[in-house]
Amino acid sequence: MSTQTLAQGARSSSILTLGTLATNTYIASSAIDLGAAIPVDVTIEVECNANGTPSGNKQLLVFAKLSLDNTNWSTGPESGTTATEEADLHYIGSLPCNDTNDHRKQFSISNLPTARYLKIVCRNDLGVALTSGEVYRADITGTIA
């Protein structure tokens, strides 16, 4: 029987500042190079605070765009408010925000296709602008013996 050993890396500095992102607006991180030895998984931590009482869907949506060569990226919006190609993004998850408190949640990207380059895309679907928000990452490395 094989033994799997995993190690959680330290939380990075912010890879995406959401700032005062307007409702129904997208924002994307810069390209993240996961390196030639791609981690077993990457934990994405998202935090935000609503500027007023959320309405409607009351969530922050988290997606990924992938690239094998840091030039040709999967399709989908990175900015603006046009959601026509949102279905082309790789869905990571949603951060429910039912009040004006700080909200934080971690996500795994292990269910995404393997690619060396990654961009995190967020869509404010809270019904109100954000007061603040940040996205962080921590790599999961490991061995199978």
PABA-164735 format. One line per 10 residues: for each residue x, y, z of C-alpha. Coordinates in steps of 0.05 Angstrom, whole numbers, always signed. Last residue first. Layout:
X/Y/Z ~ ...
END
This chain:
+118/+126/-35 ~ +74/+183/-58 ~ +101/+252/-47 ~ +73/+320/-31 ~ +63/+393/-43 ~ +2/+436/-26 ~ +11/+508/-47 ~ -19/+566/-8 ~ -57/+623/-41 ~ -87/+690/-22
-145/+733/-47 ~ -165/+800/-16 ~ -227/+841/-4 ~ -251/+909/+18 ~ -313/+953/+25 ~ -346/+914/-31 ~ -400/+942/-75 ~ -472/+919/-67 ~ -517/+865/-99 ~ -469/+812/-73
-451/+781/-140 ~ -380/+810/-142 ~ -344/+767/-193 ~ -274/+740/-179 ~ -222/+714/-228 ~ -160/+677/-206 ~ -107/+669/-260 ~ -67/+605/-268 ~ -6/+581/-306 ~ +25/+511/-303
-39/+475/-322 ~ -73/+413/-294 ~ -148/+413/-307 ~ -188/+436/-247 ~ -214/+390/-191 ~ -152/+402/-148 ~ -167/+477/-144 ~ -183/+475/-70 ~ -222/+532/-37 ~ -217/+569/+29
-269/+617/+57 ~ -270/+685/+90 ~ -326/+734/+106 ~ -320/+801/+143 ~ -387/+826/+168 ~ -437/+866/+127 ~ -487/+809/+121 ~ -507/+749/+79 ~ -440/+740/+44 ~ -434/+670/+14
-365/+657/-17 ~ -374/+618/-81 ~ -334/+563/-115 ~ -278/+544/-164 ~ -314/+550/-230 ~ -269/+546/-292 ~ -289/+604/-337 ~ -324/+590/-403 ~ -393/+598/-370 ~ -375/+670/-355
-372/+684/-430 ~ -434/+729/-434 ~ -424/+759/-364 ~ -408/+830/-386 ~ -393/+872/-325 ~ -321/+894/-334 ~ -258/+855/-319 ~ -228/+785/-329 ~ -283/+755/-371 ~ -277/+684/-400
-237/+642/-447 ~ -178/+597/-429 ~ -111/+632/-437 ~ -60/+627/-493 ~ +2/+665/-473 ~ +25/+639/-405 ~ +44/+573/-439 ~ -4/+519/-412 ~ -57/+570/-392 ~ -115/+569/-343
-169/+618/-322 ~ -199/+607/-254 ~ -265/+625/-220 ~ -290/+652/-153 ~ -360/+680/-144 ~ -373/+729/-87 ~ -442/+718/-58 ~ -507/+752/-36 ~ -550/+728/-95 ~ -599/+787/-91
-582/+834/-35 ~ -521/+848/+9 ~ -529/+900/+65 ~ -479/+955/+56 ~ -406/+958/+34 ~ -395/+883/+36 ~ -331/+854/+66 ~ -286/+805/+31 ~ -240/+746/+41 ~ -217/+692/-7
-167/+636/+8 ~ -143/+593/-50 ~ -112/+527/-32 ~ -68/+499/-88 ~ -62/+424/-101 ~ -9/+372/-118 ~ +37/+430/-135 ~ +64/+437/-207 ~ +138/+420/-212 ~ +152/+465/-272
+126/+524/-233 ~ +58/+547/-210 ~ +66/+611/-249 ~ +10/+658/-228 ~ -15/+707/-281 ~ -40/+772/-252 ~ -105/+767/-214 ~ -172/+780/-245 ~ -231/+826/-231 ~ -304/+819/-252
-362/+867/-237 ~ -434/+850/-219 ~ -430/+896/-159 ~ -372/+944/-156 ~ -304/+923/-129 ~ -283/+968/-72 ~ -215/+934/-62 ~ -213/+865/-93 ~ -138/+858/-83 ~ -111/+796/-117
-49/+754/-103 ~ -45/+778/-30 ~ +17/+755/+6 ~ +22/+680/+5 ~ -3/+632/+59 ~ +51/+584/+79 ~ +57/+516/+45 ~ +16/+456/+66 ~ +55/+391/+62 ~ +27/+324/+38
+54/+254/+49 ~ +21/+196/+12 ~ +38/+125/+31 ~ +28/+68/-18 ~ +0/+0/+0
END
